[in-house]
Amino acid sequence: MKNNDSKKDRQAEREDVTLSARTAREVMNPVVLSVNAEWPIEQLAEFLVEHSISGAPVVSDEGELLGVVSLTDIVRQDTLKSRETQMYAHDCYIYDLAYNFAEEEISVFRVKEASEILVRDIMTTVVFSVDEDCSLRTVADMMVRGRIHRVFATRNGQLSGIITSLDILKLLRDM
């Protein structure tokens, strides 16, 4: 029993060194790539792919933090949109086509609405942020409880960096 207690004590000490004693400032990336709320989602997708990131803060033209958007938001929107806007031959009363052609051949007649969806339409307005001096333990708890992959760091209320789940994993790997 005593051996288990000392093992737990060592684990707690190690945890203090790794997360509680470290701050958000130590692991945050101060270069924050942001997107505009008025961008079409096609532009957003291109931006995320071009920069090899999975999400970004959404800011207004004045630089105000409005929300966060991710690849998941694009996929979710695209999936829902395709279910709603896709039309089939029978929707257009062209039953002759349905009887004379296979579904694969009819697919060229499907009508899809042009994308007018903007970042502001799909973004999440709840933003998880912490002060730069916040402990990494608090950041990690926030990510786990919120089931999120990124937290924004602030200094005096202004966006100063981003901490991703990968940033925390890199820190743990290098210890």
Secondary structure, DSSP 4 states (H G I P E B T S, - for coil): -HHHHHHHHHHHHHHIIIIITSBHHHH-BS----EETTSBHHHHHHHHHHTT-SEEEEE-TT--EEEEEEHHHHHHHHHHHHHHH---GGGGT-HHHHHHS-HHHHGGG---PPP--BHHHH-B----EEETTSBHHHHHHHHHHHT-SEEEEEETTEEEEEEEHHHHHHHHHT-
